[in-house]
């Protein structure tokens, strides 16, 4: 079964912020722990600065545990969150759990 963790990150940083500050450490952590694979990112075109990061593996909880410290270190702005999906993307019944990454 393919599970996923999708991070919706609003970084609270200056203009010199680059997605590689999060993407590279995520790839390394996921590879090092053998919990899945990092599949890339998207950047919102609406000017919000939102970055979406995608990772997949057999256990969304194990994947999130390895990923979680990286986006929290950016630090994320209020509204940043992760979604743990317990099943394939095309399954509308797959459980999804939202985890807030920034303090309210």
C-alpha positions in Angstrom: 0.0 0.0 0.0 1.3 3.4 -0.9 1.1 6.0 1.9 2.2 9.6 1.8 3.3 12.7 3.7 2.6 16.0 2.0 4.0 19.1 3.7 2.3 22.5 3.0 5.0 24.9 4.2 4.7 28.7 4.4 8.4 29.6 5.3 8.9 32.6 7.6 12.2 33.7 6.0 13.6 36.4 3.9 13.9 36.7 0.1 17.0 34.5 0.0 15.1 31.4 1.2 15.4 28.4 -1.2 13.4 25.2 -1.2 16.7 23.3 -1.2 17.0 24.3 2.5 14.2 21.9 3.2 14.3 19.5 0.2 17.9 18.4 0.5 17.7 17.5 4.3 14.4 15.7 3.7 15.9 13.6 0.9 18.9 12.7 3.1 16.8 11.8 6.1 14.3 9.7 4.2 17.1 7.8 2.4 19.2 7.4 5.5 16.3 5.8 7.4 14.9 3.8 4.5 11.3 4.8 5.1 10.4 5.7 1.5 11.2 8.2 -1.1 11.1 12.0 -1.6 9.2 12.8 -4.8 9.8 16.6 -5.2 8.0 19.8 -4.6 5.7 22.4 -6.0 5.7 26.1 -5.4 2.4 28.0 -5.3 2.1 30.6 -8.1 -0.3 32.8 -6.1 2.4 34.8 -4.3 1.7 33.1 -1.0 5.2 31.5 -0.8 3.6 28.1 -0.1 5.8 25.1 -0.9 4.3 21.6 -1.1 6.7 18.8 -0.5 5.8 15.2 -1.4 7.1 11.9 0.0 5.8 8.3 -0.3 6.4 5.1 1.5 4.8 2.0 3.1 4.2 3.7 6.5 3.1 7.4 6.7 3.8 7.5 10.4 7.4 6.3 10.0 7.8 8.7 7.1 6.5 11.7 9.1 8.6 10.9 12.1 11.7 11.2 9.9 10.5 14.2 8.0 9.0 16.3 10.9 12.1 18.0 12.3 13.1 19.5 8.9 10.2 21.8 8.1 9.9 22.8 11.8 13.5 24.1 11.6 12.8 26.5 8.7 10.7 27.9 10.7 7.3 27.7 9.2 4.7 30.5 9.4 1.3 30.0 10.9 -0.8 27.9 8.6 1.9 25.4 7.7 0.9 21.8 8.1 1.5 18.2 6.9 -1.0 15.6 5.8 -0.4 11.9 6.5 -2.3 9.9 3.9 -2.9 6.2 4.7 -3.6 4.8 1.3 -3.2 5.5 -2.4 -4.0 9.0 -3.8 -6.8 7.7 -5.9 -8.6 6.2 -2.9 -11.2 8.7 -1.6 -11.7 6.6 1.5 -8.0 6.7 2.5 -7.6 8.2 5.9 -5.9 11.6 6.0 -4.5 13.2 9.2 -3.5 16.8 9.3 -0.6 17.9 11.6 0.0 21.6 12.3 3.7 22.5 12.0 3.6 26.1 13.3 2.2 27.4 16.6 -1.1 29.1 16.3 
